[in-house]
């Protein structure tokens, strides 16, 4: 039951409310990501029922919790204004807003990353390995473990600022030693993190004969680092060198409308003497994320998302200490929030109307029952299951060639084969002239291309 507890979570609905040990997509193991986001989505679906909102809800909650962490952290660093500005800057930048509405693992990882950075700083600040320090110790290493369960080893980049802070130069020789300077605590904490990950990882590796490691680490970490995966990047030495400024550009766009304020604050700060410990800490986290993802070959705009809360915190703290007029920031934040709201509402609604899968599913709705068999040929997007079987039903079959499609359509019973308009569709349609053939054209966001989808619909018993 654990293996079957979740099916197509995040894009396809759920059959039971049991939390899965091994996530599945369309009845098959989902090796691409660890299970945390699927667990959260399973809970949401069990509370609110199968709907797109329920699947997106965990990302919204993680974004809101990240906002709360930034507000609390900023308040502890520089007062209420700093906390307010840090949360506001984060919540109103496009990168955060967009990923707060997506049913993906990124926002859960960002929450854990931010919590790790905050607890690492607070653990250092207590200068006490016991008492309050022990609480931050558990939060720090526990959030590193949860971050791995959200999206793999990228979450462990949050430990780099703490390592540099702990073993770097002290501000004053008279400062008491930081707990971050104790190698034994690092060893114990690392074992704790690895142990928490192993509670899921070892059973997953054993049950799947190492496939979770082979795909999750081998493909989605190693291959993304040394090669261009799924066309997300530029090939060749020239393409690699040309892509190095990519994340600088995405920062300027993804942190609007605050990126000009960020550039101005950085330029102003360069002439104000040595950085304070907290500034070095935040800059270390930001630079680590940007350097790592700049060096790897596969590139997507959201890869640097974990650094954005730290950027918002640094800028919010800086603006508060510089005495920047909060009213000016509010006047800019309100239209930004309105624009983002319009994009999330009417604009995305209009965009959704141009997507071919939901339109084709709507046209086929009169002929779809709970036992209707669905298959795809030459078009294997997971959204097919969600829109054709939103309340659950037989898994979608991914047919490999026309002969399999011919066999599928030859059987009796309610069944639908979805495929792009092509010669294969013409040949199959001519073999089964009695079938209905609705069509829908539109933009396929998976590959950025326009596609015309056709459905071969058998309704007779």
C-alpha positions in Angstrom: 0.0 0.0 0.0 2.9 2.4 0.7 4.1 2.0 -2.9 0.6 2.6 -4.3 -0.4 5.3 -1.8 0.2 8.1 -4.3 -0.2 8.2 -8.0 0.6 11.0 -10.4 0.7 13.4 -7.5 1.3 16.9 -8.6 -0.1 16.4 -12.0 -2.6 13.6 -12.0 -4.5 13.2 -8.8 -4.4 10.7 -6.0 -6.0 7.3 -5.4 -5.5 7.0 -1.7 -4.4 9.2 1.1 -1.5 7.1 2.3 1.9 8.7 2.2 4.2 7.0 -0.3 7.6 5.8 0.6 8.4 5.6 -3.1 6.7 8.3 -5.3 5.0 7.1 -8.4 4.0 8.9 -11.6 1.3 7.3 -13.7 1.8 4.0 -11.9 5.6 4.0 -12.3 8.3 5.0 -9.9 9.1 8.7 -10.0 12.9 8.8 -9.7 13.4 12.5 -10.7 12.8 14.0 -7.2 12.9 12.8 -3.6 9.5 12.4 -1.8 9.0 15.5 0.4 6.9 17.5 -2.1 4.8 14.4 -2.9 4.1 13.8 0.8 3.0 17.4 1.2 0.8 17.2 -1.8 -0.7 13.9 -0.7 -1.7 15.5 2.6 -3.2 18.5 0.8 -5.2 16.2 -1.6 -6.5 14.2 1.3 -7.7 17.5 3.0 -9.1 19.3 0.0 -9.8 16.6 -2.6 -8.4 16.2 -6.1 -7.9 19.6 -7.6 -5.1 21.7 -9.1 -5.4 24.1 -6.1 -4.8 21.3 -3.7 -1.7 20.2 -5.6 -0.3 23.8 -5.7 -1.2 24.5 -2.0 2.1 23.1 -0.5 4.1 25.5 -2.7 2.0 28.4 -1.5 2.4 27.4 2.1 6.2 27.0 1.8 6.5 30.4 0.2 4.4 31.9 3.0 6.6 30.2 5.6 9.7 31.5 3.9 8.3 35.0 4.1 7.7 34.5 7.8 11.2 33.3 8.4 12.7 36.3 6.6 10.4 38.7 8.6 11.6 37.1 11.9 15.2 36.9 10.9 15.3 40.5 9.6 13.6 41.7 12.8 16.2 40.0 15.0 19.0 41.5 12.9 17.9 45.1 12.5 14.4 45.7 13.9 10.8 45.6 12.6 11.4 47.6 9.5 14.1 45.2 8.3 11.9 42.2 8.9 9.0 43.8 7.1 11.1 44.8 4.1 12.8 41.5 3.8 9.4 39.6 3.7 7.9 42.2 1.3 10.8 42.1 -1.1 10.7 38.3 -1.3 7.0 38.0 -1.6 6.7 40.6 -4.5 9.6 39.4 -6.7 8.5 37.4 -9.8 10.8 34.4 -9.0 9.1 33.8 -5.7 5.6 34.6 -6.9 5.8 32.2 -9.9 7.2 29.3 -8.0 4.8 29.8 -5.1 2.0 28.8 -7.6 3.7 25.8 -9.2 3.3 22.2 -8.1 7.0 21.5 -8.1 9.7 20.7 -5.4 11.5 24.1 -5.6 9.6 26.1 -3.0 9.8 23.3 -0.4 13.5 23.2 -0.9 13.8 27.0 -0.7 12.0 26.9 2.6 14.4 24.3 4.0 17.4 26.2 2.6 16.3 29.4 4.2 15.6 27.7 7.5 19.1 26.1 7.4 20.7 29.4 6.8 18.8 31.1 9.6 19.4 28.4 12.1 23.1 28.2 11.2 23.4 31.9 11.9 21.5 31.7 15.2 23.5 28.7 16.3 26.7 30.7 15.7 25.2 33.8 17.5 24.3 31.9 20.7 28.0 31.0 21.2 26.6 28.1 23.3 26.5 24.5 22.2 23.8 23.7 24.8 20.5 25.3 25.8 19.3 27.6 22.9 22.3 26.5 20.9 21.1 22.9 21.0 17.7 23.9 19.6 19.4 25.6 16.6 21.7 22.6 16.2 18.7 20.3 15.7 16.9 22.8 13.4 20.0 23.3 11.3 20.8 19.7 10.6 17.1 18.7 10.5 16.4 21.3 7.8 19.4 20.1 5.8 17.9 16.6 5.8 14.4 17.9 4.8 16.0 20.0 2.1 17.6 16.9 0.6 14.3 15.1 0.8 12.8 18.1 -1.1 15.2 18.3 -4.0 18.5 16.5 -3.3 22.0 17.7 -2.5 21.5 21.2 -3.7 19.9 22.0 -0.3 23.2 21.3 1.3 24.7 24.4 -0.2 23.0 26.1 2.8 25.8 24.7 5.0 28.5 26.6 3.1 28.0 30.0 4.8 28.0 28.3 8.3 31.2 26.5 7.4 32.9 29.7 6.3 31.6 31.6 9.3 32.7 29.0 11.7 36.2 28.5 10.5 36.9 32.0 9.2 38.5 34.9 10.9 36.9 36.1 14.1 35.7 39.7 14.2 37.4 40.2 17.6 39.9 37.9 19.3 37.9 38.3 22.5 34.8 36.8 21.0 33.9 33.4 22.7 34.4 30.5 20.3 31.4 29.7 18.1 29.8 26.2 18.2 30.5 26.2 14.4 34.2 25.9 15.2 33.8 22.5 16.9 34.5 19.7 14.4 32.9 17.1 16.7 29.6 19.0 16.5 29.9 19.1 12.7 30.6 15.3 12.7 27.6 14.5 14.9 25.3 16.9 12.9 26.4 15.4 9.6 25.6 11.9 10.9 22.2 13.2 12.0 21.5 14.6 8.6 22.6 11.5 6.8 20.7 9.3 9.2 17.5 11.2 8.6 17.9 11.0 4.9 18.8 7.3 5.1 15.5 6.5 6.8 14.0 7.0 3.4 17.0 6.6 1.1 18.1 3.1 2.1 14.6 1.5 1.7 14.1 3.4 -1.6 17.5 2.3 -3.0 16.9 -1.3 -1.9 13.3 -1.5 -3.3 14.3 0.1 -6.6 17.6 -1.7 -6.9 19.5 1.6 -6.9 17.4 3.3 -9.6 16.7 6.3 -7.3 20.4 7.0 -7.0 21.1 6.2 -10.7 18.4 8.6 -12.0 18.1 11.1 -9.1 21.8 11.7 -8.6 23.4 10.2 -11.7 21.1 11.9 -14.2 19.7 14.9 -12.5 22.8 16.0 -10.6 25.9 14.6 -12.4 24.6 14.8 -16.0 23.1 18.3 -15.4 26.4 19.4 -14.1 28.6 18.2 -16.9 26.3 18.2 -19.9 23.2 20.0 -21.4 20.2 18.0 -20.3 16.9 18.2 -22.1 18.0 21.1 -24.2 18.4 23.4 -21.1 21.6 25.2 -22.0 24.0 25.9 -24.9 26.3 23.2 -26.3 29.9 23.5 -27.0 32.7 25.6 -25.4 31.4 28.8 -27.0 27.9 28.1 -25.8 29.1 27.4 -22.3 31.2 30.5 -22.1 28.3 32.6 -23.6 25.9 31.2 -21.0 28.0 32.3 -18.0 26.2 35.7 -17.6 22.8 33.9 -17.7 22.0 34.1 -14.0 23.1 37.7 -13.7 20.4 38.5 -16.3 17.8 36.3 -14.6 18.5 38.0 -11.3 17.8 41.4 -12.8 14.5 40.1 -14.2 13.5 37.7 -11.4 14.0 40.2 -8.6 12.1 43.1 -10.3 11.1 45.7 -9.3 13.8 45.6 -6.6 16.9 44.7 -8.7 17.7 48.4 -9.4 17.6 49.0 -5.7 19.9 46.0 -5.2 22.4 47.2 -7.7 22.4 50.7 -6.1 22.8 49.2 -2.6 25.7 47.0 -3.7 27.4 49.9 -5.4 27.0 52.1 -2.4 28.1 49.4 0.1 31.4 48.8 -1.7 32.9 52.0 -0.3 31.7 51.6 3.3 34.5 49.5 4.7 34.7 45.8 5.7 31.5 43.7 5.8 29.9 42.8 9.1 29.7 39.1 10.0 26.0 38.8 9.0 26.7 40.5 5.6 29.6 38.1 4.9 27.3 35.2 5.9 24.5 36.2 3.6 26.9 37.1 0.7 28.5 33.7 1.1 25.2 31.9 0.7 24.2 34.1 -2.3 27.6 33.7 -4.1 27.7 30.0 -3.4 24.4 29.4 -5.2 25.2 31.6 -8.1 28.7 30.3 -8.6 27.7 26.6 -8.5 24.8 27.0 -11.0 26.8 29.3 -13.2 29.5 26.6 -13.5 27.2 23.7 -14.3 26.2 23.3 -17.9 22.4 22.8 -17.7 20.7 26.1 -16.9 17.2 27.1 -16.0 16.1 30.5 -14.6 14.9 29.0 -11.3 18.0 27.2 -10.3 19.3 30.2 -8.3 15.9 30.6 -6.5 17.4 29.4 -3.1 19.6 32.6 -3.1 16.6 35.0 -3.5 15.4 34.9 0.2 19.0 35.8 1.3 19.1 38.6 -1.3 15.8 39.9 0.0 17.0 39.7 3.6 20.3 41.5 2.8 18.5 44.3 0.8 15.7 44.7 3.3 18.2 45.0 6.2 20.4 47.4 4.2 17.4 49.7 3.2 16.2 49.7 6.8 19.5 50.7 8.2 20.1 53.3 5.5 16.8 55.0 6.5 15.2 54.5 3.1 11.6 55.7 3.1 9.3 52.7 3.6 6.4 54.6 2.0 8.3 54.7 -1.3 8.8 50.9 -1.2 5.2 50.3 -0.4 4.1 52.5 -3.3 6.2 50.3 -5.6 5.2 47.1 -3.9 1.5 47.6 -4.4 1.5 47.9 -8.2 4.0 45.0 -8.4 1.6 42.8 -6.4 -1.3 43.9 -8.6 0.6 43.1 -11.8 1.7 39.7 -10.4 -1.9 39.0 -9.3 -3.2 39.8 -12.8 -0.6 37.5 -14.3 -1.6 34.7 -11.9 -5.3 35.3 -12.6 -6.7 36.6 -15.9 -3.4 36.4 -17.9 -2.7 32.8 -16.9 -6.4 32.0 -17.4 -6.1 33.2 -21.0 -2.9 31.3 -21.4 -4.5 28.1 -20.1 -7.2 28.4 -22.7 -4.5 28.1 -25.4 -3.1 24.8 -24.0 -4.1 21.9 -26.2 -4.4 19.1 -23.5 -7.2 20.7 -21.4 -9.1 21.8 -24.5 -8.9 18.3 -26.0 -10.0 16.7 -22.7 -13.0 19.0 -22.5 -14.0 18.0 -26.0 -13.7 14.3 -25.1 -15.5 14.7 -21.8 -18.9 13.3 -23.0 -17.1 10.0 -23.9 -14.9 9.6 -20.8 -16.0 7.4 -17.9 -14.2 6.1 -14.8 -13.0 3.0 -16.7 -12.1 4.7 -20.0 -8.7 3.5 -21.1 -6.3 6.4 -22.2 -3.2 6.0 -24.2 -0.7 8.4 -25.9 1.5 8.0 -29.0 4.3 10.4 -29.6 3.0 12.8 -26.9 3.8 11.7 -23.3 3.1 14.8 -21.2 1.9 13.8 -17.7 -0.8 16.5 -17.9 -2.8 14.0 -20.1 -3.8 12.0 -17.0 -4.7 14.9 -14.9 -7.1 16.4 -17.5 -8.5 13.2 -18.9 -8.9 11.4 -15.5 -9.1 14.2 -12.8 -11.0 11.9 -10.4 -8.8 8.9 -11.0 -9.0 6.0 -13.4 -6.8 3.6 -15.3 -3.2 4.7 -15.8 -2.3 6.3 -19.1 -0.4 3.9 -21.4 2.5 5.4 -23.3 2.5 3.5 -26.7 5.9 3.2 -28.4 4.8 2.8 -32.1 1.8 2.5 -34.4 1.6 -1.3 -34.0 0.9 -0.8 -30.2 -1.6 1.9 -31.0 -3.3 -0.4 -33.6 -3.6 -3.2 -31.0 -4.8 -0.7 -28.3 -7.6 0.6 -30.6 -8.6 -2.8 -31.8 -9.9 -3.8 -28.3 -13.5 -3.2 -27.3 -14.5 -0.9 -24.6 -14.3 2.8 -24.0 -10.8 4.0 -25.0 -9.0 7.1 -26.3 -5.6 7.4 -28.0 -4.1 10.9 -27.9 -1.4 11.8 -30.5 -0.1 14.7 -32.5 -1.6 15.3 -35.9 0.7 13.4 -38.2 0.9 10.6 -40.8 0.5 8.1 -38.0 -2.8 9.7 -37.1 -4.0 9.6 -40.7 -3.1 5.9 -41.0 -4.7 5.0 -37.7 -7.8 7.0 -38.6 -8.1 5.3 -41.9 -8.0 1.9 -40.2 -10.8 2.9 -37.8 -13.1 5.2 -39.7 -15.8 4.7 -37.1 -13.9 6.5 -34.4 -14.5 10.1 -33.4 -11.5 12.4 -34.0 -11.7 15.7 -32.0 -8.7 18.0 -32.3 -7.2 20.9 -30.3 -4.2 23.1 -31.2 -2.1 25.3 -28.9 1.2 25.9 -27.2 3.0 23.0 -25.5 4.9 24.6 -22.5 7.0 21.4 -22.1 9.0 22.1 -25.2 7.9 25.7 -26.1 6.3 24.6 -29.4 2.9 24.7 -31.0 1.2 21.4 -31.4 -2.1 20.1 -32.8 -3.4 17.1 -30.8 -5.9 14.6 -32.1 -7.9 12.0 -30.2 -9.1 8.7 -31.6 -12.2 7.9 -29.4 -13.8 4.5 -29.3 -17.2 4.6 -27.5 -18.8 1.3 -28.5 -18.6 -1.7 -26.1 
